[in-house]
Amino acid sequence: MTGAVGPRAASIEVRQFCGQKGLEFGMKWVSAVMAAILIMLSGLCAFAEHPATLGSSESSTASDLVVVKKPETKNSATTKTTYGITGTGKTGVSVAYYVADGDNYTLLLNSEGQAVKTQIGAAKVFYKQVSLSEGHNKFAVRAEYNGQYQITYFDINLIKQEVIDNMNSFANDVQAIFNGWL
């Protein structure tokens, strides 16, 4: 140490004392801190806070975040008690699932009481299997990215297999009656 006093002298002494190893350590430390900050900030974007409820006529601020592939239409029917809601979207988009509760839609919760959300990854797809009850089952998918959001509403009607069988039987009967005439 030279015995000099002041910030400049202290800086010179530290550089002389630490040498290149100290500079390398300092740069690694700064890089690690910056990486941690970026990870924390990306986590804030990735796990967007979706509202607990949606109105039945709430509109979107974006239209290009996701495309719901299944159900294919706003109104669909099935005889299965479970249904896979699927779609594609931009990487990083947060997708939340809602179920109708009267005039509003309530955020779907898992068995631990936490919101059911998906972040679209590199494959650019999302999927959620839902349980259906007999009759109309109304759902909404809300996608959010960078403060923009898109809402898609749809209705899945669970029909008893017995109803389908009766309709097929009726169609066969009608066909048998008119078969000779046509």
QUIMOPE-V247417 format. One record per residue. N is the residue number from 1. RES is the residue in one letter. BURIAL is + if it has 9 or more other C-alpha atoms within 8 Angstrom, else -. Layout:
N|RES|BURIAL / N|RES|BURIAL
//
This chain:
1|M|- / 2|T|- / 3|G|- / 4|A|- / 5|V|- / 6|G|- / 7|P|- / 8|R|- / 9|A|+ / 10|A|+ / 11|S|- / 12|I|- / 13|E|+ / 14|V|+ / 15|R|+ / 16|Q|- / 17|F|- / 18|C|+ / 19|G|+ / 20|Q|- / 21|K|- / 22|G|+ / 23|L|+ / 24|E|- / 25|F|- / 26|G|- / 27|M|- / 28|K|- / 29|W|- / 30|V|- / 31|S|- / 32|A|- / 33|V|- / 34|M|- / 35|A|- / 36|A|- / 37|I|- / 38|L|- / 39|I|- / 40|M|- / 41|L|- / 42|S|- / 43|G|- / 44|L|- / 45|C|+ / 46|A|+ / 47|F|- / 48|A|+ / 49|E|- / 50|H|- / 51|P|- / 52|A|- / 53|T|+ / 54|L|+ / 55|G|- / 56|S|- / 57|S|- / 58|E|- / 59|S|- / 60|S|- / 61|T|- / 62|A|- / 63|S|- / 64|D|- / 65|L|+ / 66|V|+ / 67|V|- / 68|V|+ / 69|K|+ / 70|K|+ / 71|P|+ / 72|E|- / 73|T|- / 74|K|- / 75|N|+ / 76|S|+ / 77|A|- / 78|T|- / 79|T|- / 80|K|- / 81|T|- / 82|T|- / 83|Y|+ / 84|G|+ / 85|I|+ / 86|T|+ / 87|G|+ / 88|T|+ / 89|G|+ / 90|K|+ / 91|T|+ / 92|G|+ / 93|V|+ / 94|S|+ / 95|V|+ / 96|A|+ / 97|Y|+ / 98|Y|+ / 99|V|+ / 100|A|+ / 101|D|- / 102|G|- / 103|D|- / 104|N|+ / 105|Y|+ / 106|T|+ / 107|L|+ / 108|L|+ / 109|L|+ / 110|N|- / 111|S|- / 112|E|- / 113|G|- / 114|Q|- / 115|A|+ / 116|V|+ / 117|K|- / 118|T|- / 119|Q|+ / 120|I|+ / 121|G|- / 122|A|- / 123|A|- / 124|K|+ / 125|V|+ / 126|F|+ / 127|Y|- / 128|K|- / 129|Q|- / 130|V|- / 131|S|- / 132|L|+ / 133|S|- / 134|E|+ / 135|G|- / 136|H|+ / 137|N|+ / 138|K|+ / 139|F|+ / 140|A|+ / 141|V|+ / 142|R|+ / 143|A|+ / 144|E|+ / 145|Y|+ / 146|N|- / 147|G|- / 148|Q|- / 149|Y|+ / 150|Q|+ / 151|I|+ / 152|T|- / 153|Y|+ / 154|F|+ / 155|D|+ / 156|I|+ / 157|N|+ / 158|L|+ / 159|I|+ / 160|K|- / 161|Q|- / 162|E|- / 163|V|- / 164|I|+ / 165|D|- / 166|N|- / 167|M|- / 168|N|- / 169|S|- / 170|F|- / 171|A|- / 172|N|- / 173|D|- / 174|V|- / 175|Q|- / 176|A|- / 177|I|- / 178|F|- / 179|N|- / 180|G|- / 181|W|- / 182|L|-
//
